[in-house]
Amino acid sequence: MSSNWRRNLWAVCGAELLAIAGFSAFWPIIPYYIQFLGVQGAAVATWAGMISAVASLTRGVAGPFWGALSDRYGRKLMVERAMFAGCILTLLMGLAHNVEQLTLLRLLQGALTGTVTAAMTLVASATPRERLGETLGKLQLAIYLGQSLGPLAGGLVADHWGYRSVFGMTSAFLGGAGLIVLLLVRENFTPVMREEHGPLTGQLRRDWKLLFAGSLLGLVLLLRFALGVGARMTRPLAPLLVQELLPESQVLGISSGLAVTLNGISGAGAALLLGRAADRYGGRRILLLCALLGGGALILQGSAPTYGLFLIGQLLLGLATGGTLVTLSAYLGRLAPRGRAGAVYGLDTLAMALSNALGPFAGGWLARWFSLRAPFVVGGILMGLAGLAVLRLPPKGEKTPSYAGG
């Protein structure tokens, strides 16, 4: 176990806060940027869902590949790759001339970035397993703080200097985050298993077998996917609902950013507190309560007659997603075989990315063919139903197994 894990944790938390602040700065204004690029009417919701979906899909396809490389060559290198690639591609997104170019750049961004998974793998691989819930809760706190600060900064910049300038700000944030990791993180990486010297395709096949090494690992990944579909179904549509609730507003960027900020603040607190609680009491009850709370929060947003009630729904959704993210991540860290954290979190990337792709894509089509509020109701129902599968996890006090010599 590396003696640098505490120092690395704080450096990675600082870098990830900066990186996520950058990424989240442009997300609330994506539907408005699509309109700026010439798309109008119902097609805006479809393009917003598609732009989110393609990035998630390519991130999922590439996730196991990057995870395998991290087990071979080190986790720090993967964090640097994700942040510096994001720096370049986000700058190019701000120079796009049409929505097709924007979509292509988002596709490449999904394949080459993924800072959250890379950072989580770096931290989890060096953290004592009995401290995983607390440690990943701190990392999730940094992520949520970034999600809280970024939208407001992006909305302010967009309202005063235009949409393209937001992407330049994001690029600068990601470049700074990459330099923090490059200069401050110390990784004492030694591959544990000799099989990394074999063909990469063989290692990828072995990584996929981890899904079936025990039913518990597969169940946790299935929960990650199912809960994510419900929660992400409304992500690209929330700014359009704000536009519907505030039709005369001259500060839509800030109004949309405030909603994401409240979501992030509540998620940050939930991640830190519930991560510690999961270490002490087990995660099954926490996951069940968070899934039901998230479902209710989405339905509340979908039926909200006012902007204020919509903000309350965003705050409650943040509590729910913060709890589910950190608790499931801690489960995965404990289940990861020794030296294979990259493989497990690579598969986790695939599960999250598939949910991030399917959710916004389905939400965009539901909004186009039914109503803008329909995805909120459907997503809430799906999230609540998926939470019932949490009851199959081991109850409090039952030892969580690990596989392949873990």
Summary of the structure (lengths in Angstrom):
residues: 406
radius of gyration: 19.9
end to end distance: 13.6
largest distance: 63.0
contacts: 1665
relative contact order: 0.18
helix: 82%
strand: 0%
